[in-house]
Amino acid sequence: MERTLKGETALFLAVQAGNMTHVQALLDLDFDPNVHANNDETPLYAAVKQGSRSILRLLLTKGAEVDKPCRHHQWTALHEAAKLGRTERTSYGFTPLAVAAQYGKADVMELLLRKGADVQAQATDGASALYEAANYGDPACTSLLLQYGADVNLPKHTGHLPIHRSAFRGHLLVLEMLLPLTKRKVVYRSGISPLHSAAADGHSQCVKLLLSHGYSVNYPLAEHVAQNYDDQRRSALYFAVSNGDLNTAHLLLEAGAKTNLDPVNVLLVAVRHGNHAMVQLLLEHGADANCYVLVNTTRFPSAIQYALRDQVLMRILLNGGYQAEACFTCSHNDPQADLTAKEDCCLPGWSSSVICDTEFCELLTLSWTKYLAGTVVQVLLDYVDYVPICTKLQTVLEQQKEWPDIQKILGINNMCIHSQARSKSTPPGPLIFFSTALLLVELGLKRTD
């Protein structure tokens, strides 16, 4: 690349001359907009001094770095714009003050503010300089804007406030500055709590801080915000569970987060992810192992169908109160069985007219699941006193290697039919499993799990 004795490139000279046509042509030839002259000035720096808004915009779109410093005195194009009092906006409506905030340039911001820059100016999308500072996370920039009267309650067009952005990005120090100044009614008017923002990106320290300042752990996303998500999620807990974020989920649950506020129960989300620790955590904090999906088509509680290939997960659910008996109730044994939807499978305010006619035996006898039937039934039998096996399911079980053991277990449990019934409030499983195992040992039978 040819240069003058001063180290100036053809692009630099074209910018200095304000020749837009030549600048465009040279950039199209892949001239680097960040090559500096001997005095360390870049084409962007020259454009700021020259004052051509169109050339500035063109250089920025071609990758010119606004914060590229001169090597000797660390002066950038941003500094020069501030010194000259430039107020031109970018194509997105950002003022020089907002751009300086985006790059964390507190010294540039101070120059601009001293020259009267509008601290409340908003970009095309409604973002203020304070919003950009909250996004970058520099406490010095945030503090400076607040000193000059930046409005912490000025929302973007989406309703998001600086507090939302700092929580989402995990900028704890900035969040601490914004919390006492942000009006709660303005936050809730946005339809989203900063708790949602912090949980969405897994910033547990921000979650903890917000909870300590009294933000409601169960505040739901407004409908217009929830519609941005395919699952129509509502709670901050849902974000943590769907992210597999145990730390944040634990904080929220300890603060009283409810597990049934979302159209898709958070327990079902954790089960679908195969997250053993999360499922256990939710069950320990009151999640209902017998919950249903919103539009439910099964006679049995929904969770088990997502755990058929995972015996450990099945046992976590069963130890957590999952009703194993529901898996053995079907119309093949009881033609008069009620096939209507369960009343408790719907959220408050929702209704369901879905016929719950898919039975567990039908699920286990599908061509792509029947190979699991023996293992699944064997696990379930540890959590029931005695159940009849319907003819449809038995036909498949007879082809499984577990069938001989299942027959023996059913025979032993049959002898125990008249034993004292377990209380429904007692989690099923361990006692039955232990007593069955003892009987098997006494009879010399080998049990495989």
Buried (B, 14 or more C-beta within 10 A) or exposed (E): EEBEEEBBBBBBBBBBBBBBEBBBBBBEEEBBBEBBBEEBBBBBBBBBBBEBEEBBBBBBEBEBBBBBBBEEEEBBBBBBBBBBEBBBBBEEBBBBBBBBBBBBBBBBBBBBBEBEBBBEBBBEEBBBBBBBBBBBBBBBBBBBBBEBEBBBBBBBEBBBBBBBBBBBBBBBEBBBBBBEEBEEEBBBEBBBBBBBBBBBBBBBBBBBBBBEBEBBBBBBBBEEBBEEBEEBBBBBBBBBBBBBBBEBBBBBBEBEBBBBBBBBBBBBBBBBBBBBEBBBBBBEBEBBBBBBBBEBEBBBBBBBBBBBEBBEBBBBBBBBBBBBBBBBBBBBBEEEEEEEBBEEBBBEEEEBEBEBBBBBBBBBBEEEBBEBBBBBBBBBBBBBBBBBBBEBBBBBBBEBEBBEBBBBBBEBBEEBEEEEEBEEEEBBBBEBBEBBBEBBEEEEBEBEE
